[in-house]
């Protein structure tokens, strides 16, 4: 999977630097989004083929070989050739990530035996009162995610120790080593909307999908989700998960456009109503993400469908109902300032 990201990104970057170089040098003046895309492509473009040693060194870079993180060839060659300055503090940053990763691995190892992923399609869990069922499945899913949190963070630490991922200094002067960061766990866990969750989960893969699938298929969400499912493998659960993703995306867009503005003050500022909106949104988003994503864990068709049956397909129904309701909410027009 990591090799797939590296090889495809390398191919596209070489295409941008050799075949499509003239077009990306002249972005349309009336399309800021496309101009931004072209600027990214120019920055990552490869103008000539590297040596065999450079290429193999990038592809088989040891700390990223098994679990990633995958990063651009430009980052690799700039660091190894000395073009990019390797900032201070990489040992501290790398060891800190190692400690955090081992912490999540410890949580997973301790709790997972008591909350096996079979809970998602277990009849014993299905007969629990709804609040116990939700709590059980939430804890089960969180413990399952901890294996990713642990593995990814340890891999980040190894990559940082190798000198990759330096982003300069923060406002307080401390070095920032987040250029190869998979995700900020708690920003993901506490995200108040579906859009934030998808952007904060595995940002390395999200960036790859955005740069090399989404923007190159005329911003097609369907194509992006399908490629993501195909990239993961051929288990039915992957396709159940990714093919359902456009529905909460539609709900999120409708809520952001039509519902959210009614919780802002008249001048566009965020007050108490907006904070309540965010809290409710965080809870609803966490439950929704866990509902649509559990086939990613159960993998098989029978177990995934049984899980939906246990939950009475409630998530599907709620998402459709919310989308219909939000679509009929009138757009608020008296706000002076828009906040994204």
SETORMAR-232765 format. One line per 10 residues: number of its first residue (from 1); for each residue y, z, x of C-alpha. Coordinates in nm, 2 decimals, padded with zeros to 4 digits. Layout:
N
NUM) Y Z X ~ ...
This chain:
340
1) 00.00 00.00 00.00 ~ 00.24 00.09 00.28 ~ 00.14 -00.23 00.47 ~ 00.21 -00.43 00.15 ~ 00.57 -00.30 00.14 ~ 00.63 -00.36 00.51 ~ 00.49 -00.71 00.51 ~ 00.66 -00.83 00.19 ~ 00.99 -00.68 00.29 ~ 00.96 -00.84 00.63
11) 00.89 -01.18 00.48 ~ 01.18 -01.16 00.24 ~ 01.42 -01.05 00.51 ~ 01.31 -01.34 00.73 ~ 01.36 -01.58 00.44 ~ 01.71 -01.44 00.39 ~ 01.80 -01.47 00.75 ~ 01.66 -01.82 00.81 ~ 01.62 -02.01 00.48 ~ 01.88 -01.85 00.25
21) 02.14 -01.74 00.50 ~ 02.42 -01.97 00.39 ~ 02.39 -01.88 00.02 ~ 02.40 -01.50 00.08 ~ 02.70 -01.55 00.31 ~ 02.90 -01.67 00.01 ~ 02.85 -01.44 -00.29 ~ 03.02 -01.53 -00.62 ~ 03.36 -01.37 -00.66 ~ 03.31 -01.30 -01.03
31) 02.98 -01.11 -01.00 ~ 03.02 -00.78 -00.82 ~ 02.66 -00.68 -00.88 ~ 02.53 -01.00 -00.72 ~ 02.78 -00.96 -00.44 ~ 02.64 -00.62 -00.37 ~ 02.28 -00.76 -00.37 ~ 02.38 -01.03 -00.12 ~ 02.55 -00.77 00.10 ~ 02.23 -00.58 00.12
41) 02.03 -00.89 00.20 ~ 02.28 -00.98 00.48 ~ 02.25 -00.64 00.63 ~ 01.87 -00.65 00.64 ~ 01.82 -01.02 00.72 ~ 01.60 -01.12 01.02 ~ 01.75 -01.42 01.20 ~ 01.46 -01.48 01.43 ~ 01.10 -01.38 01.46 ~ 01.04 -01.07 01.67
51) 00.80 -01.05 01.96 ~ 00.43 -00.98 01.88 ~ 00.47 -00.63 02.02 ~ 00.77 -00.55 01.81 ~ 00.60 -00.69 01.50 ~ 00.28 -00.49 01.55 ~ 00.48 -00.18 01.65 ~ 00.66 -00.20 01.31 ~ 00.36 -00.28 01.10 ~ 00.13 -00.01 01.26
61) 00.40 00.25 01.34 ~ 00.17 00.55 01.37 ~ 00.36 00.82 01.17 ~ 00.40 00.59 00.87 ~ 00.06 00.41 00.88 ~ -00.13 00.60 00.62 ~ 00.12 00.77 00.38 ~ 00.44 00.60 00.47 ~ 00.73 00.62 00.44 ~ 00.78 00.24 00.46
71) 01.13 00.14 00.59 ~ 01.30 -00.18 00.68 ~ 01.23 -00.37 01.00 ~ 01.60 -00.36 01.08 ~ 01.58 00.02 01.10 ~ 01.27 00.01 01.33 ~ 01.41 -00.25 01.57 ~ 01.76 -00.09 01.59 ~ 01.61 00.25 01.68 ~ 01.35 00.12 01.93
81) 01.60 -00.11 02.10 ~ 01.87 00.16 02.12 ~ 02.11 -00.03 01.89 ~ 02.12 00.26 01.65 ~ 02.21 00.60 01.79 ~ 01.94 00.86 01.72 ~ 02.14 01.17 01.61 ~ 02.08 01.53 01.70 ~ 01.87 01.78 01.51 ~ 01.56 01.57 01.45
91) 01.32 01.84 01.57 ~ 01.47 02.09 01.33 ~ 01.47 01.84 01.05 ~ 01.12 01.73 01.11 ~ 00.98 02.08 01.13 ~ 01.17 02.18 00.82 ~ 01.01 01.89 00.63 ~ 00.67 01.99 00.77 ~ 00.71 02.35 00.64 ~ 00.83 02.23 00.29
101) 00.54 01.99 00.28 ~ 00.28 02.25 00.36 ~ 00.44 02.48 00.10 ~ 00.37 02.22 -00.17 ~ 00.02 02.16 -00.04 ~ -00.04 02.54 -00.07 ~ 00.08 02.54 -00.43 ~ -00.15 02.25 -00.52 ~ -00.45 02.40 -00.34 ~ -00.40 02.74 -00.50
111) -00.33 02.63 -00.86 ~ -00.51 02.31 -00.91 ~ -00.86 02.46 -00.95 ~ -00.73 02.66 -01.25 ~ -00.56 02.36 -01.41 ~ -00.78 02.05 -01.35 ~ -00.65 01.71 -01.45 ~ -00.94 01.69 -01.70 ~ -00.70 01.90 -01.92 ~ -00.54 01.57 -02.02
121) -00.84 01.46 -02.22 ~ -01.02 01.79 -02.27 ~ -01.12 01.89 -02.62 ~ -01.07 02.26 -02.52 ~ -00.70 02.19 -02.46 ~ -00.67 01.96 -02.76 ~ -00.75 02.25 -03.00 ~ -00.49 02.48 -02.85 ~ -00.17 02.56 -03.05 ~ 00.09 02.29 -02.97
131) 00.31 02.51 -02.75 ~ 00.01 02.62 -02.54 ~ -00.11 02.26 -02.51 ~ 00.23 02.15 -02.39 ~ 00.26 02.44 -02.14 ~ -00.10 02.38 -02.01 ~ -00.04 02.00 -01.96 ~ 00.30 02.06 -01.80 ~ 00.16 02.30 -01.54 ~ -00.14 02.07 -01.48
141) 00.09 01.77 -01.42 ~ 00.32 01.97 -01.19 ~ 00.03 02.09 -00.97 ~ -00.09 01.73 -00.95 ~ 00.25 01.61 -00.84 ~ 00.25 01.87 -00.56 ~ -00.01 01.67 -00.37 ~ 00.25 01.39 -00.35 ~ 00.53 01.63 -00.27 ~ 00.33 01.78 00.01
151) 00.19 01.46 00.16 ~ 00.52 01.27 00.14 ~ 00.73 01.55 00.29 ~ 00.49 01.60 00.58 ~ 00.50 01.22 00.65 ~ 00.88 01.22 00.63 ~ 00.89 01.50 00.90 ~ 00.66 01.29 01.13 ~ 00.88 00.99 01.09 ~ 01.20 01.18 01.15
161) 01.05 01.33 01.47 ~ 01.00 00.97 01.58 ~ 01.37 00.91 01.55 ~ 01.39 00.71 01.22 ~ 01.60 00.80 00.92 ~ 01.93 00.92 01.07 ~ 02.22 00.88 00.83 ~ 02.51 01.03 01.03 ~ 02.68 01.36 00.97 ~ 02.74 01.54 00.65
171) 03.09 01.67 00.55 ~ 03.02 02.00 00.73 ~ 02.92 01.82 01.05 ~ 02.55 01.88 01.02 ~ 02.32 01.58 01.09 ~ 02.16 01.41 00.79 ~ 01.80 01.29 00.83 ~ 01.73 01.16 00.48 ~ 01.71 00.79 00.55 ~ 01.33 00.79 00.51
181) 01.32 01.06 00.24 ~ 01.07 00.99 -00.04 ~ 01.25 01.21 -00.29 ~ 01.44 01.52 -00.37 ~ 01.18 01.72 -00.57 ~ 01.41 01.93 -00.77 ~ 01.66 01.65 -00.85 ~ 01.36 01.47 -01.00 ~ 01.21 01.77 -01.18 ~ 01.55 01.86 -01.34
191) 01.67 01.51 -01.41 ~ 01.85 01.49 -01.75 ~ 01.75 01.14 -01.84 ~ 01.48 00.88 -01.78 ~ 01.70 00.66 -01.56 ~ 01.76 00.95 -01.31 ~ 01.39 01.03 -01.30 ~ 01.28 00.68 -01.22 ~ 01.54 00.65 -00.95 ~ 01.46 00.98 -00.79
201) 01.08 00.95 -00.79 ~ 00.95 00.79 -00.47 ~ 01.28 00.63 -00.38 ~ 01.11 00.44 -00.09 ~ 00.90 00.25 -00.34 ~ 01.18 00.23 -00.59 ~ 01.40 00.07 -00.32 ~ 01.13 -00.18 -00.24 ~ 01.08 -00.28 -00.60 ~ 01.45 -00.31 -00.66
211) 01.53 -00.52 -00.35 ~ 01.22 -00.74 -00.35 ~ 01.10 -00.76 -00.71 ~ 01.38 -00.66 -00.96 ~ 01.67 -00.85 -00.81 ~ 01.46 -01.15 -00.73 ~ 01.32 -01.19 -01.08 ~ 01.65 -01.21 -01.26 ~ 01.65 -00.83 -01.31 ~ 01.33 -00.83 -01.51
221) 01.20 -00.48 -01.58 ~ 00.88 -00.62 -01.72 ~ 00.80 -00.81 -01.40 ~ 00.90 -00.51 -01.19 ~ 00.67 -00.27 -01.38 ~ 00.38 -00.52 -01.38 ~ 00.41 -00.57 -01.00 ~ 00.43 -00.19 -00.96 ~ 00.11 -00.15 -01.16 ~ -00.07 -00.43 -00.97
231) 00.04 -00.28 -00.64 ~ -00.12 00.05 -00.73 ~ -00.45 -00.10 -00.82 ~ -00.66 -00.22 -01.11 ~ -00.73 00.10 -01.31 ~ -00.63 00.07 -01.67 ~ -00.43 00.39 -01.66 ~ -00.18 00.22 -01.42 ~ -00.11 -00.05 -01.67 ~ -00.09 00.18 -01.97
241) 00.17 00.38 -01.78 ~ 00.38 00.10 -01.64 ~ 00.37 -00.11 -01.95 ~ 00.50 00.18 -02.16 ~ 00.79 00.24 -01.92 ~ 01.03 -00.01 -02.08 ~ 01.02 00.19 -02.41 ~ 01.18 00.51 -02.27 ~ 01.41 00.29 -02.07 ~ 01.54 00.14 -02.39
251) 01.57 00.49 -02.54 ~ 01.76 00.61 -02.24 ~ 02.01 00.31 -02.25 ~ 02.07 00.36 -02.62 ~ 02.13 00.74 -02.57 ~ 02.36 00.68 -02.28 ~ 02.57 00.42 -02.47 ~ 02.58 00.57 -02.82 ~ 02.48 00.94 -02.82 ~ 02.61 01.07 -02.49
261) 02.98 00.98 -02.54 ~ 02.99 01.21 -02.85 ~ 02.93 01.51 -02.63 ~ 03.22 01.44 -02.40 ~ 03.57 01.56 -02.45 ~ 03.84 01.32 -02.58 ~ 03.97 01.26 -02.23 ~ 03.62 01.19 -02.11 ~ 03.57 01.52 -01.93 ~ 03.25 01.72 -01.95
271) 03.26 02.05 -02.14 ~ 03.02 02.29 -02.30 ~ 02.88 02.03 -02.54 ~ 02.79 01.80 -02.24 ~ 02.62 02.09 -02.06 ~ 02.41 02.16 -02.37 ~ 02.33 01.78 -02.39 ~ 02.22 01.78 -02.03 ~ 01.99 02.09 -02.08 ~ 01.83 01.94 -02.38
281) 01.80 01.61 -02.21 ~ 01.63 01.77 -01.90 ~ 01.36 01.94 -02.12 ~ 01.30 01.62 -02.33 ~ 01.29 01.40 -02.02 ~ 01.04 01.63 -01.85 ~ 00.81 01.62 -02.15 ~ 00.85 01.25 -02.20 ~ 00.78 01.17 -01.84 ~ 00.46 01.38 -01.84
291) 00.35 01.22 -02.17 ~ 00.38 00.86 -02.05 ~ 00.26 00.92 -01.70 ~ -00.06 01.11 -01.75 ~ -00.27 00.78 -01.77 ~ -00.16 00.74 -01.40 ~ -00.38 01.05 -01.34 ~ -00.67 00.99 -01.57 ~ -00.69 00.63 -01.46 ~ -00.98 00.52 -01.69
301) -00.92 00.36 -02.03 ~ -01.14 00.60 -02.23 ~ -00.99 00.92 -02.08 ~ -00.64 00.79 -02.12 ~ -00.68 00.69 -02.48 ~ -00.85 01.02 -02.55 ~ -00.55 01.20 -02.41 ~ -00.32 01.01 -02.64 ~ -00.55 01.09 -02.93 ~ -00.54 01.46 -02.84
311) -00.16 01.44 -02.85 ~ -00.18 01.23 -03.17 ~ 00.03 00.95 -03.00 ~ 00.32 01.18 -03.07 ~ 00.52 01.05 -02.77 ~ 00.49 00.68 -02.88 ~ 00.61 00.78 -03.23 ~ 00.90 00.99 -03.11 ~ 01.02 00.73 -02.87 ~ 01.03 00.46 -03.13
321) 01.20 00.68 -03.38 ~ 01.46 00.79 -03.13 ~ 01.53 00.43 -03.03 ~ 01.59 00.34 -03.40 ~ 01.81 00.64 -03.46 ~ 02.02 00.59 -03.15 ~ 02.06 00.22 -03.22 ~ 02.24 00.31 -03.55 ~ 02.48 00.57 -03.40 ~ 02.83 00.42 -03.39
331) 02.98 00.37 -03.05 ~ 03.26 00.62 -02.98 ~ 03.58 00.44 -02.89 ~ 03.84 00.71 -02.85 ~ 03.74 00.82 -02.50 ~ 04.00 00.74 -02.24 ~ 03.79 00.77 -01.93 ~ 03.43 00.66 -01.89 ~ 03.19 00.86 -01.68 ~ 02.87 00.71 -01.55
